[in-house]
């Protein structure tokens, strides 16, 4: 059974930093595209950042220059370094793993990030 387990969320003041981690129990982790999504109360889930199997990255405009996604294939982990956090970054953050062919799509349980003074 595939599991994605997020950690690193918490309460932080505006301007602060957090580093989210996602540990994946995928057999061949390196072939999966990985991503972080977030969902704030009353809003739809949105893509925050993604990293391909070849380590190409993509970011939502709202986090460009503040967040950095990275992966460690040997440890089967993906990370999201979040700097200069704003109250509008408050959300539950989810780890996602996708393989296009064949199609597999896995989600973690989420970790809460709260940015507040």
TAKA-V531332 format. One line per field, one symbol per residue. ss: DSSP state (h for helix, s for strand, l for the rest). psi: psi as a letter, one per 30 degrees, with the letter a starting at -180 (. if undefined). Layout:
ss->???
psi->???
This chain:
ss->lllssssllssslllllsssssssllllhhhlsssssssllllllsssssslllllssslllllllssssssllllssssssllllhhhlsssssssssllllsssslllsssssll
psi->kkkkjllflakllkfalljkkjkkhkeieffkkllklljlkgllklkellklfggklkkkeffkfekkklljeefhlkljkjlhkleffklkkkkkkkkejljkjkklflkkkkjk.
